[in-house]
Amino acid sequence: MARKKREPGEPIVIKKYANRRLYNTETSSYVTLDHLADMIKGGDEFIVLDAKSGDDLTRTVLTQIIFEKETNEKNMLPLSFLRQLISLYGDGLQVMVPTYLQSAMEVLTRNQDQIRRACGGDTNARSFMPIFEEIARQNMALFEESMRVFTSRTTGKTGPAPAKPSANRTAEKDEKIAALQAQLAALKEKVDALSN
């Protein structure tokens, strides 16, 4: 029986069996967490499904890859970051963390070549510090602005309701989004300037 060819943009399906083995349905071979990490570095999209139930286990497997990397290789995640991340579970800010982290990683990924060029191939942490300090400052400003948007939405304003609440809120939201976009553009300009 002929195997169905994967459509462009469709993720590779990895099946996880009860014995914890991972099976790449595209290559018809068993793979390891290291293989999956290499696939990610190569830009391959995949999902991990339980072979029996069909449940999506992608998040769990990606977390296992991070755990393995942190345990067996040079640590990338500082203890203070891990502690801060854990402290946000169950906190009211938990809902904002994924979007914030994703935005920060997108900025870093988008500018990684420029950062490497600015540091001249030097992978010493000290050479990255001025760049990361600027990125951190910009990220903090972005986070603070996000907090203002989030808290204004959850707390609302005191006093009488405006005559057209939906129009006022929409305009205010648009202004805040424009401010956030301007901050992101300013960050990109600063990173670009550092690379030159």
C-alpha positions as CSV (number, residue, x, y, z in Angstrom):
1,M,0.0,0.0,0.0
2,A,1.4,3.4,-1.0
3,R,2.2,5.9,1.7
4,K,0.4,9.2,1.6
5,K,2.8,12.0,0.7
6,R,3.1,14.9,3.1
7,E,1.7,18.2,1.8
8,P,4.0,21.3,1.7
9,G,3.7,23.0,5.1
10,E,2.2,20.0,6.7
11,P,4.2,18.9,9.8
12,I,6.1,15.6,9.9
13,V,4.3,13.1,12.2
14,I,6.3,11.5,14.9
15,K,4.6,8.7,16.8
16,K,5.5,8.0,20.4
17,Y,5.0,4.4,21.5
18,A,4.4,3.1,25.0
19,N,8.0,1.9,25.2
20,R,9.0,5.6,24.8
21,R,10.4,5.1,21.4
22,L,9.8,7.8,18.8
23,Y,9.0,6.9,15.2
24,N,9.3,9.3,12.2
25,T,6.5,8.4,9.8
26,E,8.2,10.3,6.9
27,T,11.5,8.4,7.0
28,S,10.0,5.2,8.5
29,S,12.7,5.1,11.2
30,Y,13.0,5.4,14.9
31,V,14.5,8.7,16.1
32,T,15.9,10.1,19.3
33,L,15.4,13.4,21.1
34,D,18.7,14.5,19.5
35,H,17.3,13.7,16.1
36,L,14.3,15.9,16.8
37,A,16.5,18.7,18.1
38,D,18.4,18.5,14.8
39,M,15.1,18.6,12.9
40,I,14.2,21.8,14.7
41,K,17.5,23.4,14.0
42,G,17.0,22.4,10.3
43,G,13.7,24.2,10.3
44,D,11.5,21.0,10.0
45,E,8.1,21.2,11.6
46,F,6.8,18.2,13.4
47,I,4.1,17.0,15.8
48,V,4.4,14.2,18.2
49,L,1.3,11.9,18.6
50,D,0.7,9.1,21.0
51,A,0.8,6.0,18.8
52,K,-2.2,4.4,20.6
53,S,-4.5,7.3,21.5
54,G,-3.5,9.9,19.0
55,D,-3.1,12.5,21.7
56,D,-0.8,15.4,20.8
57,L,2.4,15.1,22.9
58,T,4.5,17.7,21.1
59,R,4.7,20.1,24.1
60,T,5.8,17.3,26.4
61,V,8.5,16.1,24.0
62,L,9.8,19.6,23.3
63,T,10.1,20.1,27.0
64,Q,12.0,16.8,27.3
65,I,14.4,18.0,24.6
66,I,15.1,21.2,26.6
67,F,15.5,19.1,29.8
68,E,18.0,16.8,28.1
69,K,20.0,19.7,26.7
70,E,20.1,21.5,30.0
71,T,21.2,18.2,31.8
72,N,23.7,16.9,29.3
73,E,25.1,20.0,27.6
74,K,26.2,23.5,28.5
75,N,23.3,25.2,30.4
76,M,21.6,27.9,28.5
77,L,18.7,28.8,30.9
78,P,20.0,30.7,33.9
79,L,18.7,29.5,37.3
80,S,17.2,33.0,38.0
81,F,15.2,32.7,34.8
82,L,13.9,29.2,35.7
83,R,12.9,30.4,39.1
84,Q,11.1,33.5,37.7
85,L,9.4,31.3,35.2
86,I,8.2,28.8,37.8
87,S,7.0,31.6,40.1
88,L,4.7,32.9,37.3
89,Y,2.7,29.6,37.1
90,G,-0.7,30.2,38.7
91,D,0.0,33.9,38.8
92,G,-2.3,36.4,37.1
93,L,0.5,37.2,34.7
94,Q,0.8,33.7,33.5
95,V,-1.5,34.4,30.6
96,M,0.9,37.1,29.3
97,V,4.1,35.1,29.6
98,P,3.8,32.9,26.5
99,T,3.2,36.0,24.2
100,Y,6.0,37.9,25.9
101,L,8.5,35.1,25.6
102,Q,7.5,34.4,22.0
103,S,7.9,38.1,21.1
104,A,11.3,38.2,22.8
105,M,12.5,35.0,21.0
106,E,11.2,36.3,17.6
107,V,13.3,39.5,18.1
108,L,16.4,37.5,19.0
109,T,15.8,35.1,16.1
110,R,15.1,37.8,13.6
111,N,18.3,39.6,14.6
112,Q,20.6,36.7,15.3
113,D,22.8,37.2,12.2
114,Q,23.2,40.9,13.0
115,I,24.1,40.1,16.6
116,R,26.7,37.5,15.5
117,R,28.2,40.0,13.0
118,A,28.3,42.7,15.7
119,C,30.2,40.4,18.0
120,G,32.6,39.4,15.3
121,G,32.1,35.7,15.9
122,D,33.2,36.0,19.5
123,T,30.9,33.8,21.5
124,N,32.1,35.1,24.9
125,A,29.1,36.2,27.0
126,R,30.8,39.5,27.7
127,S,30.8,40.5,24.0
128,F,27.1,40.0,23.9
129,M,26.3,42.0,27.0
130,P,25.9,45.5,25.5
131,I,23.6,44.1,22.9
132,F,21.6,42.0,25.4
133,E,21.4,44.9,27.8
134,E,19.8,47.0,25.1
135,I,17.4,44.2,24.1
136,A,16.6,43.6,27.8
137,R,15.8,47.3,28.2
138,Q,13.6,47.3,25.2
139,N,11.9,44.1,26.3
140,M,11.3,45.5,29.7
141,A,9.7,48.6,28.1
142,L,7.6,46.3,26.0
143,F,6.6,44.2,29.0
144,E,5.7,47.3,31.0
145,E,3.5,48.6,28.2
146,S,1.9,45.2,27.9
147,M,1.2,45.3,31.6
148,R,-0.4,48.7,31.2
149,V,-2.6,47.4,28.4
150,F,-3.5,44.3,30.4
151,T,-4.3,46.0,33.7
152,S,-6.3,48.7,32.0
153,R,-8.4,46.0,30.4
154,T,-8.9,44.0,33.6
155,T,-9.4,46.9,36.0
156,G,-11.3,49.3,33.8
157,K,-11.7,53.0,34.6
158,T,-13.4,54.5,37.6
159,G,-16.2,57.0,37.2
160,P,-19.1,57.1,34.7
161,A,-18.9,55.0,31.6
162,P,-18.1,56.8,28.4
163,A,-20.9,57.5,26.0
164,K,-19.4,55.2,23.3
165,P,-17.3,52.6,25.3
166,S,-16.5,50.4,22.3
167,A,-15.2,53.2,20.1
168,N,-13.2,54.7,23.0
169,R,-11.7,51.3,23.9
170,T,-10.9,50.5,20.3
171,A,-9.1,53.8,19.8
172,E,-7.2,53.4,23.0
173,K,-6.2,49.8,22.1
174,D,-5.1,51.0,18.6
175,E,-2.9,53.7,20.2
176,K,-1.3,51.2,22.5
177,I,-0.7,48.7,19.7
178,A,0.9,51.5,17.6
179,A,3.1,52.4,20.6
180,L,4.2,48.8,21.0
181,Q,4.9,48.5,17.3
182,A,7.0,51.7,17.4
183,Q,9.0,50.3,20.3
184,L,9.7,47.1,18.4
185,A,10.8,49.1,15.4
186,A,13.1,51.2,17.6
187,L,14.6,48.0,19.0
188,K,15.2,46.7,15.5
189,E,16.9,50.0,14.5
190,K,19.2,49.9,17.5
191,V,20.1,46.2,16.8
192,D,20.7,47.1,13.2
193,A,22.9,50.1,14.2
194,L,24.9,47.8,16.5
195,S,25.6,45.4,13.7
196,N,27.0,48.3,11.6
